[in-house]
């Protein structure tokens, strides 16, 4: 029986969900049970293993930075028969290393546009991985499953032909669990060394970055159309072959 459940309830991750079910402009629909998005899978517990096995997850795409992977690891994910693929987005906006004269972005949409640029190699590699033999079902994740994951979700759904309103709605769903994510993050950081430079950078970031609100994704979509002419244009700019897009659509779309 095909899965038609948006949120997947797990013991560890709180933002694990299916991106299937969205209609496309040409009358298709994204298949359920093929691609999922999540907050960090290092939170997986032993109880989550059978649930992921039932779903059939074969590949986990990890957008976390090198330092995040080194510091936190992959936890129970490493005990499961799931291929872990590390595709770190080199995001200088949200990390402590940045040029001293860097302009602080004024909106979340500006941050996300920078993510598309800084993380282009990772996002291109992730798209290519999804079309490899036996890669599906797959899940992709970062720490909160909101920013790096949210940008990739918009990119993937956009390439599949999903409309802007649904892309925004999918992004906003994270806001339902964002306070849980923040509470968990605060607990994990307790006792860790202070990083004044990191804290200073976060203090300069737009307040909306703490949530997942519609204007942030609407602004990203508008920026992509203005700079690249749309998601296909961005894919072309970062070197994704037309074959990959056609294969993604073949694997992930069905007639409505």
VENZIVEN-V115597 format. One record per residue. N is the residue number from 1. RES is the residue in one letter. PHI is phi in whole degrees, 0 to 359 (* if undefined). OMEGA is omega as a letter, one per 30 degrees, with the letter a starting at -180 (NA if undefined). BURIAL is 1 if it has 16 or more other C-alpha atoms within 10 Angstrom, else 0. Layout:
n=N res=RES phi=PHI omega=OMEGA burial=BURIAL
n=N res=RES phi=PHI omega=OMEGA burial=BURIAL
//
This chain:
n=1 res=X phi=* omega=a burial=0
n=2 res=X phi=291 omega=l burial=0
n=3 res=X phi=283 omega=l burial=0
n=4 res=X phi=226 omega=a burial=0
n=5 res=X phi=252 omega=a burial=0
n=6 res=X phi=292 omega=l burial=1
n=7 res=X phi=273 omega=l burial=1
n=8 res=X phi=252 omega=a burial=1
n=9 res=X phi=280 omega=l burial=0
n=10 res=X phi=234 omega=l burial=1
n=11 res=X phi=286 omega=a burial=0
n=12 res=X phi=259 omega=l burial=1
n=13 res=X phi=301 omega=a burial=1
n=14 res=X phi=249 omega=a burial=1
n=15 res=X phi=230 omega=a burial=1
n=16 res=X phi=269 omega=a burial=1
n=17 res=X phi=208 omega=a burial=1
n=18 res=X phi=277 omega=l burial=1
n=19 res=X phi=262 omega=l burial=1
n=20 res=X phi=283 omega=l burial=1
n=21 res=X phi=92 omega=a burial=1
n=22 res=X phi=282 omega=l burial=1
n=23 res=X phi=282 omega=l burial=1
n=24 res=X phi=249 omega=a burial=1
n=25 res=X phi=296 omega=a burial=0
n=26 res=X phi=261 omega=l burial=0
n=27 res=X phi=91 omega=l burial=0
n=28 res=X phi=265 omega=l burial=1
n=29 res=X phi=210 omega=l burial=1
n=30 res=X phi=289 omega=a burial=1
n=31 res=X phi=294 omega=l burial=1
n=32 res=X phi=285 omega=l burial=1
n=33 res=X phi=74 omega=a burial=1
n=34 res=X phi=250 omega=a burial=1
n=35 res=X phi=224 omega=a burial=1
n=36 res=X phi=232 omega=l burial=1
n=37 res=X phi=236 omega=a burial=1
n=38 res=X phi=200 omega=l burial=1
n=39 res=X phi=282 omega=a burial=1
n=40 res=X phi=301 omega=a burial=1
n=41 res=X phi=279 omega=l burial=1
n=42 res=X phi=291 omega=l burial=1
n=43 res=X phi=278 omega=a burial=1
n=44 res=X phi=304 omega=l burial=1
n=45 res=X phi=249 omega=l burial=0
n=46 res=X phi=300 omega=a burial=0
n=47 res=X phi=293 omega=a burial=0
n=48 res=X phi=280 omega=a burial=1
n=49 res=X phi=305 omega=a burial=1
n=50 res=X phi=299 omega=l burial=0
n=51 res=X phi=294 omega=l burial=0
n=52 res=X phi=292 omega=l burial=1
n=53 res=X phi=295 omega=l burial=0
n=54 res=X phi=296 omega=l burial=0
n=55 res=X phi=293 omega=l burial=0
n=56 res=X phi=93 omega=a burial=1
n=57 res=X phi=307 omega=a burial=1
n=58 res=X phi=252 omega=a burial=1
n=59 res=X phi=224 omega=l burial=1
n=60 res=X phi=237 omega=l burial=1
n=61 res=X phi=268 omega=a burial=1
n=62 res=X phi=251 omega=a burial=1
n=63 res=X phi=273 omega=a burial=1
n=64 res=X phi=294 omega=a burial=1
n=65 res=X phi=290 omega=l burial=1
n=66 res=X phi=303 omega=a burial=0
n=67 res=X phi=292 omega=l burial=0
n=68 res=X phi=293 omega=l burial=0
n=69 res=X phi=295 omega=a burial=0
n=70 res=X phi=296 omega=a burial=0
n=71 res=X phi=283 omega=a burial=0
n=72 res=X phi=253 omega=a burial=0
n=73 res=X phi=77 omega=a burial=0
n=74 res=X phi=245 omega=l burial=1
n=75 res=X phi=58 omega=a burial=0
n=76 res=X phi=294 omega=l burial=0
n=77 res=X phi=305 omega=a burial=1
n=78 res=X phi=292 omega=l burial=0
n=79 res=X phi=266 omega=a burial=0
n=80 res=X phi=258 omega=l burial=1
n=81 res=X phi=276 omega=l burial=0
n=82 res=X phi=232 omega=l burial=1
n=83 res=X phi=284 omega=l burial=0
n=84 res=X phi=268 omega=a burial=1
n=85 res=X phi=242 omega=a burial=0
n=86 res=X phi=270 omega=l burial=1
n=87 res=X phi=234 omega=a burial=1
n=88 res=X phi=294 omega=l burial=1
n=89 res=X phi=275 omega=a burial=1
n=90 res=X phi=276 omega=a burial=1
n=91 res=X phi=259 omega=a burial=1
n=92 res=X phi=287 omega=a burial=1
n=93 res=X phi=291 omega=a burial=1
n=94 res=X phi=255 omega=l burial=0
n=95 res=X phi=246 omega=a burial=0
n=96 res=X phi=281 omega=a burial=1
n=97 res=X phi=264 omega=l burial=0
n=98 res=X phi=201 omega=l burial=0
n=99 res=X phi=300 omega=a burial=0
n=100 res=X phi=297 omega=a burial=0
n=101 res=X phi=261 omega=a burial=0
n=102 res=X phi=296 omega=l burial=0
n=103 res=X phi=279 omega=l burial=0
n=104 res=X phi=288 omega=a burial=0
n=105 res=X phi=297 omega=a burial=1
n=106 res=X phi=272 omega=a burial=0
n=107 res=X phi=225 omega=l burial=1
n=108 res=X phi=296 omega=l burial=1
n=109 res=X phi=301 omega=l burial=1
n=110 res=X phi=296 omega=l burial=1
n=111 res=X phi=299 omega=a burial=1
n=112 res=X phi=293 omega=l burial=1
n=113 res=X phi=296 omega=l burial=1
n=114 res=X phi=295 omega=l burial=1
n=115 res=X phi=299 omega=l burial=1
n=116 res=X phi=300 omega=a burial=1
n=117 res=X phi=284 omega=a burial=1
n=118 res=X phi=292 omega=a burial=1
n=119 res=X phi=260 omega=a burial=1
n=120 res=X phi=300 omega=a burial=1
n=121 res=X phi=295 omega=l burial=1
n=122 res=X phi=293 omega=a burial=1
n=123 res=X phi=293 omega=l burial=1
n=124 res=X phi=295 omega=l burial=1
n=125 res=X phi=296 omega=l burial=1
n=126 res=X phi=296 omega=l burial=1
n=127 res=X phi=299 omega=a burial=1
n=128 res=X phi=294 omega=l burial=1
n=129 res=X phi=295 omega=a burial=1
n=130 res=X phi=299 omega=a burial=1
n=131 res=X phi=263 omega=l burial=1
n=132 res=X phi=290 omega=l burial=0
n=133 res=X phi=302 omega=l burial=0
n=134 res=X phi=65 omega=l burial=0
n=135 res=X phi=281 omega=a burial=1
n=136 res=X phi=261 omega=f burial=1
n=137 res=X phi=294 omega=a burial=1
n=138 res=X phi=228 omega=l burial=1
n=139 res=X phi=227 omega=l burial=1
n=140 res=X phi=237 omega=a burial=1
n=141 res=X phi=203 omega=l burial=1
n=142 res=X phi=228 omega=l burial=1
n=143 res=X phi=279 omega=a burial=1
n=144 res=X phi=265 omega=a burial=1
n=145 res=X phi=71 omega=a burial=1
n=146 res=X phi=241 omega=a burial=1
n=147 res=X phi=268 omega=l burial=1
n=148 res=X phi=300 omega=l burial=1
n=149 res=X phi=290 omega=l burial=1
n=150 res=X phi=295 omega=l burial=1
n=151 res=X phi=295 omega=l burial=1
n=152 res=X phi=294 omega=l burial=1
n=153 res=X phi=300 omega=l burial=1
n=154 res=X phi=299 omega=l burial=1
n=155 res=X phi=298 omega=a burial=1
n=156 res=X phi=296 omega=l burial=1
n=157 res=X phi=296 omega=l burial=1
n=158 res=X phi=297 omega=l burial=1
n=159 res=X phi=297 omega=a burial=1
n=160 res=X phi=281 omega=l burial=1
n=161 res=X phi=94 omega=l burial=1
n=162 res=X phi=288 omega=a burial=1
n=163 res=X phi=288 omega=a burial=0
n=164 res=X phi=301 omega=a burial=1
n=165 res=X phi=298 omega=l burial=0
n=166 res=X phi=288 omega=l burial=1
n=167 res=X phi=298 omega=l burial=1
n=168 res=X phi=295 omega=a burial=1
n=169 res=X phi=298 omega=l burial=0
n=170 res=X phi=296 omega=l burial=1
n=171 res=X phi=298 omega=a burial=1
n=172 res=X phi=294 omega=l burial=1
n=173 res=X phi=302 omega=l burial=1
n=174 res=X phi=297 omega=a burial=1
n=175 res=X phi=299 omega=a burial=1
n=176 res=X phi=294 omega=a burial=0
n=177 res=X phi=239 omega=a burial=0
n=178 res=X phi=294 omega=a burial=1
n=179 res=X phi=291 omega=l burial=0
n=180 res=X phi=300 omega=a burial=0
n=181 res=X phi=296 omega=l burial=1
n=182 res=X phi=294 omega=l burial=0
n=183 res=X phi=299 omega=l burial=0
n=184 res=X phi=296 omega=l burial=0
n=185 res=X phi=296 omega=l burial=0
n=186 res=X phi=297 omega=l burial=0
n=187 res=X phi=294 omega=a burial=0
n=188 res=X phi=290 omega=a burial=0
n=189 res=X phi=278 omega=l burial=0
n=190 res=X phi=299 omega=l burial=0
n=191 res=X phi=87 omega=l burial=0
n=192 res=X phi=281 omega=l burial=0
n=193 res=X phi=301 omega=l burial=0
n=194 res=X phi=292 omega=l burial=0
n=195 res=X phi=235 omega=a burial=0
n=196 res=X phi=305 omega=a burial=0
n=197 res=X phi=295 omega=l burial=0
n=198 res=X phi=298 omega=a burial=0
n=199 res=X phi=298 omega=l burial=0
n=200 res=X phi=295 omega=l burial=0
n=201 res=X phi=297 omega=a burial=1
n=202 res=X phi=296 omega=l burial=1
n=203 res=X phi=294 omega=a burial=0
n=204 res=X phi=274 omega=a burial=0
n=205 res=X phi=286 omega=l burial=1
n=206 res=X phi=303 omega=a burial=1
n=207 res=X phi=300 omega=a burial=0
n=208 res=X phi=296 omega=l burial=0
n=209 res=X phi=295 omega=l burial=1
n=210 res=X phi=286 omega=l burial=1
n=211 res=X phi=242 omega=l burial=1
n=212 res=X phi=222 omega=a burial=1
n=213 res=X phi=255 omega=a burial=1
n=214 res=X phi=306 omega=a burial=1
n=215 res=X phi=302 omega=l burial=0
n=216 res=X phi=296 omega=l burial=1
n=217 res=X phi=285 omega=l burial=1
n=218 res=X phi=300 omega=l burial=1
n=219 res=X phi=294 omega=l burial=1
n=220 res=X phi=298 omega=a burial=1
n=221 res=X phi=300 omega=l burial=1
n=222 res=X phi=298 omega=l burial=0
n=223 res=X phi=295 omega=l burial=1
n=224 res=X phi=295 omega=l burial=1
n=225 res=X phi=295 omega=a burial=0
n=226 res=X phi=291 omega=a burial=0
n=227 res=X phi=271 omega=a burial=0
n=228 res=X phi=242 omega=a burial=0
n=229 res=X phi=81 omega=a burial=0
n=230 res=X phi=129 omega=a burial=1
n=231 res=X phi=292 omega=l burial=1
n=232 res=X phi=296 omega=l burial=1
n=233 res=X phi=296 omega=l burial=0
n=234 res=X phi=295 omega=l burial=1
n=235 res=X phi=301 omega=l burial=1
n=236 res=X phi=296 omega=a burial=0
n=237 res=X phi=295 omega=a burial=0
n=238 res=X phi=259 omega=l burial=0
n=239 res=X phi=86 omega=l burial=0
n=240 res=X phi=275 omega=a burial=1
n=241 res=X phi=293 omega=l burial=0
n=242 res=X phi=302 omega=l burial=0
n=243 res=X phi=302 omega=a burial=0
n=244 res=X phi=297 omega=a burial=1
n=245 res=X phi=295 omega=l burial=1
n=246 res=X phi=297 omega=a burial=0
n=247 res=X phi=291 omega=l burial=0
n=248 res=X phi=303 omega=a burial=1
n=249 res=X phi=293 omega=l burial=1
n=250 res=X phi=295 omega=a burial=0
n=251 res=X phi=282 omega=a burial=0
n=252 res=X phi=248 omega=a burial=1
n=253 res=X phi=245 omega=l burial=1
n=254 res=X phi=219 omega=l burial=1
n=255 res=X phi=292 omega=a burial=0
n=256 res=X phi=292 omega=NA burial=0
//
